[in-house]
Amino acid sequence: MNKKKSIGILLIFTFLICTLPPSLRSYADSGKYQIKVNRYTNSLTVYEKQADKTYKPVKAMLCSTGGKFTPLGTFRTSSKYRWRSLFYGVYGQYATRITGPILFHSVPYTKMNPSYMQKGEFEKLGTSASHGCIRLSAEDAKWIFDNCESGTSVTIYSSKDPGPLGKPEPVPYENYNGFDPTDIWSKDNPILSYAANTKLSVPKKIVIFVDDYSYDLLENVTATTADGEDITEEVEIEEDIDYSTPGKYQIKYYIADLNGNMIAATSKVVVKNR
């Protein structure tokens, strides 16, 4: 083949690629995220594209694969389904197709209703429990459903090393109530009213002496969940105190409830001379 003919073929090939519809070209693009599923540890890592085109691990998720029934290799996601029928008459929320019948999806439900999660299945996350698909909590399945566009690269591999972010701890679920405990989008989930009872208590006024940098800003601050668990250490603080100058300042305290809603409270601060 002469040189001119080779160049002509290359130009035609380049033209055809560039004129593909965006929906098809996306499969050739790297995308914002890449997902790597570790079949051995039943965990996965999400990688986000950086400015220099490299990918950085940003999120780890607990999952349940199907062991040898989950294929190894690299695939591209395609269709998405708010609810999807699965094997043996059950359904999954927030399903994203990986390849063939293999999907990312929630723990199975006996009806297309978020209050009918199959009993005992949520607790299996982190172990091989599916029939080949990648099971996730509702929260994680929805994250992939919402954030990972069609054509996202998914690599399924097997290694004793869980990945750069490790294997997440299971979400506690002591009392089955039919709902996924991470599902904060289903208004009837009892966890929503439970989370809303998170309480934050702060002092109305704090007096600090000039140059007293030892004052503990969490003194007399308490944050508790609905069942009385102390979560004060999770309180975030925003302050504008100039410890070297007498005057009036303020501290803002924040704590997130289980719905992700921020609860805020403010304390007045007086810095004075000794």
C-alpha positions, 0 to 999 in steps of 0.5 A, a space after each residue: 500500500 503506497 503512502 498516499 493511500 494510507 494517509 487517505 484511509 487514515 483521514 477517512 477513519 478519523 472523519 468517521 469517528 469525529 462524525 459519530 453521534 455524541 451518544 456513541 462517541 462517549 464510549 470512546 471517551 474516558 469520562 469523568 469517573 471510572 469504577 473498579 470492582 474487586 470481586 474478591 473483597 466485595 468492594 469497589 472504588 470510584 476514580 475521578 478524572 483530574 485536570 492532568 487527565 489522570 484518575 484519583 480514587 475518591 469514593 469506596 463502596 461496599 458491594 456484593 458480587 456473585 463470585 464466579 458468576 460476576 464476569 472479570 474484565 473491563 466494560 462500559 455502562 449503558 442503560 439505567 432503570 429506576 426499578 429493574 426486575 431481577 432473577 427469581 421475582 425480585 427488583 432492584 432500585 437505581 440499576 445501571 447496566 454494566 454488560 449483558 444481564 450484569 447490573 449495578 443495583 440496590 439490595 433486592 426488593 420483593 415489590 417495586 416499593 422501597 418498603 419491601 426490601 428483602 429481609 436479611 439481604 442488606 446485611 450481606 453487603 460485603 460478601 458474595 451474595 448476588 447471582 452475578 450483578 453488583 449489589 449496593 446500598 440504595 445510597 451507593 446505587 443511586 450515586 452511580 445512577 446519578 453521577 456516572 454517565 453511560 459509557 463509564 468504564 467499569 473494571 471487575 477484577 479479583 485481588 486480596 487488596 481491597 484498593 487504595 481507599 480500603 473496604 468500607 465498614 458495613 452500615 449497622 442495621 439492627 432492626 429490620 423495618 422493610 427499608 434500606 437504612 441508607 435510603 433517605 429519598 423514600 419519605 416513609 422510611 422511619 429513619 427520616 423522622 429518627 434522624 430529624 431528632 438529632 439535637 445540637 445544644 450550645 452555650 448562649 454566651 462564652 467569655 474568653 480572656 485575651 490570649 487564652 488560646 487554650 479555651 476548648 470551643 466544644 466546652 458545654 456543647 452537646 450533639 446527640 442522635 434520637 437514641 441519645 448517642 453522643 456525636 459531639 465530636 462530629 460538630 464542625 466549628 466556624 469562628 472569627 475570634 481574635 484572641 488578642 483583641 478584646 471585643 465581641 465575636 461569635 461561633 457557629 456550630 454545625 452538625 449533619 443529621 442522618 438525612 444530610 441536613 445541617 443543623 446550626 447554632 450560634 454562640 456569642 463570644 466576649 474576649 476581655 482583659 483579665 
